[in-house]
Amino acid sequence: MEEILVYFALKYNGDFDLILKALEEKEYVEEEDKKRMLSKVKSKYTTIISEDYPDQLKEITCPPFVLFYYGDLKILNKKCIGMIGTRHPSCYGRKATQILINQLSHEEITIISGMAIGIDGECHREAMRNHLRTCAVLGSGIDYCYPKKHEEMYRQMKENELVISEYPLDMMPRKDCFPKRNRLISGLSSKVVVMEAHRKSGTMITVGFALEQGKDVLAVPGRIDDPQGCNELIAQGAKIVLKGEDIIEELY
């Protein structure tokens, strides 16, 4: 059955609704076609019925039937913190990210983010620099590095950390892939920390998923002339983060 799930994930490019429809209608699978499709897979994978599938994702709406990945899936068994933010951070946002991750460096945690330019990339980079485990959730096929400027980071994380995607092979990202990807970032995380964000942004979509999933949202306060997403989250009840200890005390 695992191979059937992977086959449909390949055939329908990871689209949850199409895979579900194929399963419900008991779509016929030709054995040779299945073998041909599965032979294209270079990455490792786990399915929703596999023993190593992340338990956290079984609790969200529309959990991926298949997760394609490179690296060590076991790092998701640690305490996972989602750290997210704008693609165009200020110097203050970058500095805050560096300081907070450095202050978390003695903890047994995994930093979850989306490998986008800006805060996401900074989170992965700083995690590796501080010897923390980190997982990138892609909005593209597992074999397609996006953005291209992160090819070296992508290579390092494939070898030493964890890169995952519900999208197979070298599928190019579509606009709708990124909001769907964001539900996995929050889904894998026990807490979500917003480093810097605009009021309307992909970061806030992830916040929406986190709240829907019952996750606590924390936020780093912004300066008065910075993007005001974090300050608004704090005004609405998000815990304010001024130091790494503020994150740690929420984990235990």
C-alpha distance (Angstrom), angle and dihedral (degrees) to the residues before:
residue distance angle dihedral
M1 . . .
E2 3.81 . .
E3 3.80 90.5 .
I4 3.82 90.1 49.9
L5 3.81 89.9 54.8
V6 3.79 91.2 49.0
Y7 3.80 90.8 47.6
F8 3.80 91.8 54.3
A9 3.82 91.0 44.5
L10 3.81 88.3 55.0
K11 3.79 94.6 43.2
Y12 3.80 94.1 48.4
N13 3.81 98.8 34.3
G14 3.79 94.0 -116.5
D15 3.81 94.2 -57.9
F16 3.81 105.0 158.5
D17 3.81 96.2 -154.2
L18 3.80 95.0 49.2
I19 3.79 92.7 46.5
L20 3.80 90.5 49.1
K21 3.79 91.0 49.9
A22 3.81 91.4 50.1
L23 3.80 90.2 51.9
E24 3.78 95.1 45.3
E25 3.79 91.9 49.4
K26 3.81 91.5 43.9
E27 3.76 91.3 -126.8
Y28 3.79 112.3 -152.3
V29 3.81 116.1 -106.7
E30 3.78 118.7 -156.6
E31 3.81 108.7 -142.7
E32 3.80 97.3 -137.0
D33 3.79 91.0 47.3
K34 3.80 89.7 51.4
K35 3.82 91.8 51.0
R36 3.80 91.3 48.0
M37 3.80 92.6 50.8
L38 3.79 94.9 45.3
S39 3.80 91.3 50.2
K40 3.82 88.1 67.0
V41 3.80 93.0 63.4
K42 3.81 112.7 104.7
S43 3.80 97.8 167.8
K44 3.78 130.4 71.1
Y45 3.77 117.9 -104.1
T46 3.77 143.4 -166.7
T47 3.79 128.2 -162.0
I48 3.77 133.0 -147.7
I49 3.81 89.0 -102.5
S50 3.82 94.6 47.5
E51 3.80 120.8 105.8
D52 3.81 93.6 -124.9
Y53 3.82 96.6 50.3
P54 3.85 108.6 124.7
D55 3.79 109.4 -96.6
Q56 3.82 90.9 -147.8
L57 3.80 91.7 66.2
K58 3.80 94.0 51.7
E59 3.81 87.1 69.7
I60 3.81 98.6 56.0
T61 3.78 130.6 85.2
C62 3.81 112.0 -90.4
P63 3.81 99.1 3.0
P64 3.81 111.0 -160.9
F65 3.78 113.6 -95.5
V66 3.81 88.2 -144.0
L67 3.78 133.1 23.5
F68 3.79 115.9 -160.9
Y69 3.78 113.6 -157.8
Y70 3.78 151.2 165.7
G71 3.77 122.7 -151.5
D72 3.77 134.3 20.2
L73 3.81 113.6 -18.8
K74 3.81 90.1 -173.7
I75 3.80 91.8 75.5
L76 3.81 86.2 77.4
N77 3.81 87.3 68.7
K78 3.81 89.0 71.2
K79 3.80 123.7 80.5
C80 3.82 103.0 -71.7
I81 3.79 123.8 -150.4
G82 3.78 122.0 -169.8
M83 3.80 111.2 -141.5
I84 3.78 114.5 -173.6
G85 3.78 142.6 159.3
T86 3.75 151.3 139.9
R87 3.79 125.1 -33.8
H88 3.80 88.4 -133.8
P89 3.80 105.8 48.5
S90 3.76 126.4 179.3
C91 3.80 120.8 -122.5
Y92 3.80 85.8 -102.1
G93 3.82 91.7 55.7
R94 3.80 92.3 49.9
K95 3.80 92.1 46.7
A96 3.80 92.4 48.7
T97 3.80 89.6 51.9
Q98 3.78 92.2 50.6
I99 3.81 93.4 47.6
L100 3.79 96.3 47.1
I101 3.80 95.8 46.5
N102 3.81 90.0 48.1
Q103 3.81 88.3 53.3
L104 3.81 89.5 52.2
S105 3.80 94.0 50.0
H106 3.82 95.4 103.8
E107 3.83 93.1 54.5
E108 3.82 127.3 96.3
I109 3.80 94.9 -123.6
T110 3.79 141.0 125.4
I111 3.79 121.5 -133.3
I112 3.82 113.0 -140.0
S113 3.80 120.8 -160.3
G114 3.79 142.3 139.5
M115 3.85 105.3 -105.8
A116 3.81 90.5 -124.1
I117 3.77 120.8 145.3
G118 3.79 114.4 -86.6
I119 3.79 123.0 24.0
D120 3.83 95.5 1.5
G121 3.77 93.1 57.2
E122 3.80 90.8 43.0
C123 3.82 89.8 54.5
H124 3.82 93.4 52.9
R125 3.79 92.3 43.7
E126 3.81 94.2 49.8
A127 3.79 92.8 43.9
M128 3.80 91.1 55.8
R129 3.80 91.0 43.6
N130 3.81 90.0 53.9
H131 3.82 94.8 44.0
L132 3.80 94.6 -110.5
R133 3.80 121.2 139.6
T134 3.79 115.9 -109.9
C135 3.80 137.8 -172.5
A136 3.80 127.1 -157.3
V137 3.80 118.1 -153.5
L138 3.80 109.3 -155.7
G139 3.79 129.2 -147.3
S140 3.80 89.3 -157.1
G141 3.79 135.0 58.9
I142 3.79 113.3 -61.5
D143 3.84 90.4 -110.6
Y144 3.80 95.1 47.0
C145 3.79 115.7 85.1
Y146 3.79 112.2 -146.9
P147 2.95 123.9 -148.6
K148 3.79 96.3 30.2
K149 3.81 91.8 -145.4
H150 3.81 87.4 70.0
E151 3.80 95.5 58.9
E152 3.81 93.1 115.9
M153 3.81 91.5 48.1
Y154 3.81 89.8 47.3
R155 3.81 90.8 51.8
Q156 3.80 92.9 48.3
M157 3.79 93.2 47.6
K158 3.81 92.6 47.9
E159 3.79 89.2 55.4
N160 3.80 102.2 37.0
E161 3.81 110.6 15.9
L162 3.83 131.8 19.5
V163 3.79 134.5 -71.7
I164 3.81 118.4 -177.6
S165 3.80 137.9 177.1
E166 3.78 137.6 168.9
Y167 3.81 86.1 -144.6
P168 3.80 118.7 86.0
L169 3.78 136.1 -130.9
D170 3.82 117.7 -22.2
M171 3.78 97.4 -26.7
M172 3.80 110.3 159.8
P173 3.81 114.7 -125.6
R174 3.79 119.9 -100.6
K175 3.78 124.6 -155.7
D176 3.81 91.9 -105.7
C177 3.80 93.0 52.0
F178 3.79 95.0 74.6
P179 3.83 99.3 58.5
K180 3.81 87.9 47.4
R181 3.81 89.7 49.1
N182 3.81 89.7 52.7
R183 3.82 92.7 63.3
L184 3.81 87.3 61.5
I185 3.80 93.6 51.1
S186 3.80 90.9 54.9
G187 3.80 92.2 36.7
L188 3.80 92.9 57.8
S189 3.80 93.0 45.3
S190 3.78 128.0 83.4
K191 3.82 89.3 -158.7
V192 3.80 131.6 15.1
V193 3.80 119.7 -143.0
V194 3.81 118.5 -163.3
M195 3.79 110.7 -153.3
E196 3.82 100.5 -176.9
A197 3.79 129.6 -19.1
H198 3.78 147.8 164.0
R199 3.79 119.5 -120.4
K200 3.82 92.0 -110.1
S201 3.77 111.9 36.1
G202 3.78 146.7 110.2
T203 3.79 87.1 -90.6
M204 3.79 90.0 61.8
I205 3.81 89.8 49.5
T206 3.80 87.5 58.4
V207 3.81 89.5 48.6
G208 3.80 88.5 53.3
F209 3.80 91.2 53.1
A210 3.81 90.7 47.1
L211 3.80 92.2 53.9
E212 3.80 90.9 45.4
Q213 3.81 88.4 52.7
G214 3.80 92.3 49.3
K215 3.80 95.2 -110.1
D216 3.80 123.7 148.6
V217 3.80 115.3 -114.5
L218 3.80 121.2 -147.1
A219 3.80 125.9 -172.7
V220 3.78 139.2 -162.9
P221 3.83 109.5 -132.7
G222 3.77 116.7 -115.0
R223 3.77 129.8 -142.1
I224 3.79 116.9 -101.0
D225 3.82 92.6 -101.5
D226 3.83 95.0 43.8
P227 3.83 126.5 93.4
Q228 3.80 103.5 -66.4
G229 3.80 101.6 -142.2
C230 3.81 94.7 103.3
N231 3.80 94.5 45.8
E232 3.79 90.3 51.5
L233 3.81 91.1 49.7
I234 3.80 89.6 52.1
A235 3.81 90.5 48.6
Q236 3.81 88.1 52.8
G237 3.81 93.3 52.1
A238 3.81 108.1 -82.5
K239 3.80 112.6 144.1
I240 3.79 112.7 -103.5
V241 3.81 115.8 -121.5
L242 3.79 116.4 -150.6
K243 3.80 98.9 152.0
G244 3.78 140.0 10.3
E245 3.80 91.0 -98.8
D246 3.82 89.1 65.7
I247 3.82 88.2 63.3
I248 3.80 95.2 41.8
E249 3.80 94.9 53.3
E250 3.80 89.5 55.6
L251 3.82 91.2 56.4
Y252 3.80 98.2 59.5
